Amino acid sequence: VQLQASGGGLVQPGGSLRLSCAASGSVFDISDMGWYRQAPGKQRELVARIISGGSANYGDFVKGRFTISRDNDKNTASLQMNSLKLEDMAVYYCNAHRFIDPDANYWGQGTLVTVSS
C-alpha cells in the first residue's frame, strides 16, 4: 500500500485545514486509515483513525475540532481540522493497516501543518 498525503500548510490560530490521503496499490483489504502527527521533540501520536465500516476514534486533544472521513470507493481518507491551535503544529502522517497483516503499518510521506499568527 502506498499513501500520498496532501493539504498541509500555514494557517492562523482558529483557522481550518483539510488533509487528504490517497491510497494505492493493494487497497482491496485496507482495514483502517488514519492520521498521526509528530511535533519537534515529541513522540508520534494518533490524531484520528477510521475503520472500513466508518467508525472513528480520535486523540483526546481533538475535543470535537477534527473530523475524519473515508471514501472507500476512491480509497481516500480526509481530515477536516477546525479551530486549529498553536499546539496542533506538527508533521501529519497518513497511516493505514491491512486485514491480511494487521501488525504492518503503512505510512505516507508526511505533510507539515504550521499554525502561526
C-alpha positions as CSV (number, residue, x, y, z in Angstrom):
1,V,0.0,0.0,0.0
2,Q,1.3,3.4,-0.9
3,L,-0.1,6.5,0.8
4,Q,0.1,10.0,-0.6
5,A,-0.8,12.8,1.8
6,S,-1.6,16.4,0.8
7,G,-3.2,19.5,2.2
8,G,-0.8,20.8,4.8
9,G,0.1,24.5,5.0
10,L,0.1,27.6,7.1
11,V,-2.9,28.7,9.0
12,Q,-3.7,31.2,11.7
13,P,-4.9,30.0,15.1
14,G,-8.6,29.4,14.9
15,G,-8.4,28.6,11.2
16,S,-9.1,25.4,9.3
17,L,-7.2,23.0,7.1
18,R,-8.2,19.8,5.3
19,L,-5.8,17.0,4.8
20,S,-6.2,14.2,2.3
21,C,-4.6,10.8,1.9
22,A,-4.9,8.7,-1.2
23,A,-4.1,5.0,-1.1
24,S,-2.9,3.0,-4.0
25,G,-1.5,-0.5,-4.5
26,S,-3.1,-3.3,-2.5
27,V,-6.1,-1.3,-1.4
28,F,-8.6,-4.1,-1.5
29,D,-8.0,-5.1,2.1
30,I,-7.3,-1.9,3.8
31,S,-8.9,-2.2,7.3
32,D,-8.4,1.3,8.6
33,M,-6.9,4.6,7.6
34,G,-5.8,7.4,9.9
35,W,-3.7,10.3,10.7
36,Y,-0.8,10.6,13.2
37,R,1.2,13.7,14.0
38,Q,4.7,14.4,15.3
39,A,5.8,17.7,16.7
40,P,9.5,18.5,17.2
41,G,10.8,16.7,20.3
42,K,7.6,14.8,20.8
43,Q,6.5,11.3,20.0
44,R,4.2,10.5,17.2
45,E,0.6,10.4,18.4
46,L,-2.7,9.3,17.0
47,V,-4.9,12.1,15.7
48,A,-7.8,10.2,14.2
49,R,-8.5,6.7,12.7
50,I,-11.4,5.4,10.8
51,I,-12.2,1.8,10.0
52,S,-13.8,0.4,6.9
53,G,-17.2,0.4,8.5
54,G,-17.0,4.1,9.2
55,S,-16.4,4.1,13.0
56,A,-13.8,6.6,14.1
57,N,-11.7,7.4,17.1
58,Y,-9.7,10.5,17.9
59,G,-6.9,11.6,20.1
60,D,-8.0,13.1,23.4
61,F,-6.7,16.5,22.3
62,V,-9.0,16.7,19.4
63,K,-12.1,17.5,21.5
64,G,-14.5,17.7,18.6
65,R,-12.4,20.0,16.5
66,F,-11.4,17.5,13.8
67,T,-13.4,15.1,11.7
68,I,-12.0,12.2,9.8
69,S,-13.9,10.7,6.8
70,R,-13.2,8.0,4.3
71,D,-14.3,7.3,0.8
72,N,-13.9,3.5,0.3
73,D,-14.6,3.8,-3.5
74,K,-11.8,6.3,-4.0
75,N,-9.5,4.8,-1.3
76,T,-9.1,8.2,0.3
77,A,-9.3,9.5,3.8
78,S,-9.6,13.1,4.8
79,L,-9.1,15.0,8.0
80,Q,-11.0,18.2,8.4
81,M,-9.3,20.3,11.1
82,N,-11.1,23.3,12.6
83,S,-10.3,25.6,15.4
84,L,-6.6,25.0,15.0
85,K,-4.3,25.8,17.9
86,L,-0.6,26.6,18.1
87,E,-0.1,23.2,19.6
88,D,-1.5,21.5,16.6
89,M,1.5,22.4,14.6
90,A,3.3,19.3,13.5
91,V,4.0,17.0,10.7
92,Y,0.9,14.9,10.0
93,Y,1.3,11.4,8.6
94,C,-1.3,9.3,6.9
95,N,-1.4,5.7,8.1
96,A,-3.1,2.5,7.1
97,H,-3.4,-1.1,8.0
98,R,-4.5,-4.2,6.1
99,F,-6.7,-7.1,7.2
100,I,-4.2,-9.6,5.8
101,D,-1.4,-8.2,8.1
102,P,-2.8,-6.1,10.9
103,D,0.6,-5.6,12.5
104,A,2.1,-3.9,9.5
105,N,2.0,-0.1,9.4
106,Y,1.9,1.8,6.1
107,W,2.9,5.4,6.2
108,G,2.6,8.4,3.9
109,Q,5.4,10.9,3.5
110,G,4.0,13.5,6.0
111,T,2.6,16.9,5.5
112,L,3.5,19.9,7.6
113,V,0.8,21.9,9.3
114,T,2.0,25.2,10.6
115,V,-0.2,27.2,12.9
116,S,1.1,30.7,13.4
117,S,-0.2,34.2,13.7
